[in-house]
């Protein structure tokens, strides 16, 4: 059943969501790499980004940005669910170049640390008897430090799959109206995790390996013409004291990536801004992804960087 398949996939992704999660070392070989192309107009997402503590306000009214009355929620969710199904069935392992910008402050506003780095970012989707597993890893380029903060995996490629029909019931959803986002007409859906439902989307892991599921709320900007989720803003519903997380926010911009050789099109994260407020400090981590490559995976062999 699809629910079982996706539940297993999300459970696997959750293990890579912890703030002290370290890289997997499964023996794999990457081959059959294909060049990808991102539309030129998506480059504007990369400009005018500077490290500032400006987390998304997921409960604030959209105000004047809304240009129409609220949309019909059932129609939007049906369209988004259909696209999520298409995305799920077309998931392929891929790599990208990732640039990370990181800063940390204490609660008095004094800068504690500031670093940047460039990494080979690899996402592996593998079919198993229990379903599809997801593994994310980073390999630093020369001179880039691999801090624990840089290994904070949160299931970025599959986050938008919360709109799969069998996952939608975990959230209370409402349609807030039509809004233009980067030149595209989008329908904004606000979501809130139901109190009576377990979380399969995100969890945190402490240094002892204990996993603590987290419930999310936020908004998704869904393309009116395709049902694709092109932007998401998320935050925790409650603090997670076991890992000293008081507040946590995520802003994700997705862009279509066309792999021409196999005629594969995937909606992948292009920029991600993460904000975390711990008990004793705050962090900002900006991620920028470029140069996507698609590849096949063979197990029981050594890992090789895509050429």
C-alpha positions, 0 to 999 in steps of 0.5 A: 500500500502506498501509505505504508511505502511513504510512511517508511520513506518518511521514517527513513528521512527523519533519521537524517533530520537531527541537529547532530546527525552525521553522514551515512557511509553506505557502500555505493557507486554513482554512475550514468551522470546526466547534466541538468538545467535550471530555468534562467528566471529562477536565478533571481532567487539567488540575488539579494540574500544576506544573512539576517534573522528574518524567519518566516511569519507563518501565521501573519496575514498575507494582507494586500498580497492576496489578489482574489477570494480564498480558493476552493481547498478541495480543488487545490489539494486534489491538484497538489496531490496529483503532482505529489504522486507524479513527483514521488514516482519520478524521484531519482538520485541526484547530486548538486553543488551546495554553498552554505553560509552560516552564522551563530549569535548568543542571545545578547546579539554577539557574533559567535561564529561565521563560516561559509563552505562549498559541498558536493551534496548527494541525495540517494533514493533507493527501493527496498522491501519496506519502501523507498529510503532517502539518504542525504550527505555532504562532502566538503570541497577543499578548504570547506569546514564540515561543522555539525551544523552543516550536517543538519538534514531535514529531508529537503527534496521530499518535504513537499510530498506532505501533499501526497493524498495519504499524507494530507490528512495529518494536517488541518489545511485552509486556502488563503487565496491567489498570490503572485510568487516570482511571476507565477500565479500561486494558491496559498495553502496554510497547514497545521499539524493535527494534534491527534496525528503522529508526525512523519515529516520531521524529527530531531535527534540528540547526541545520544541518538534519541529521536523526537518527532516534531509537528509543523505549521506553515504555508505552501505556495502551489502553482495554479497551473500545475499543482507544483509546490514552488515555495514553502515556509514552515515553523515548529508548533512547539519547542523541543526541549530535549534537543534545546530547540525553542524555535525553528523555521525554514523557507524553501524555494523550489525550481524545476530541473530538467534532465534532458538526456532521460527527459526527467523533470524534478522540482528540487530545492534551489535556496533554503534559509534555516533559522534556529533558536536554541536555549543559549544561541541562534543560528542562521544557515543559508543553502544555495544549490546549483549544478544538479546531476542525475545518476544511477546507484549500484550498491556494494561498491565504493562511493565515487564523486560524479564526474 
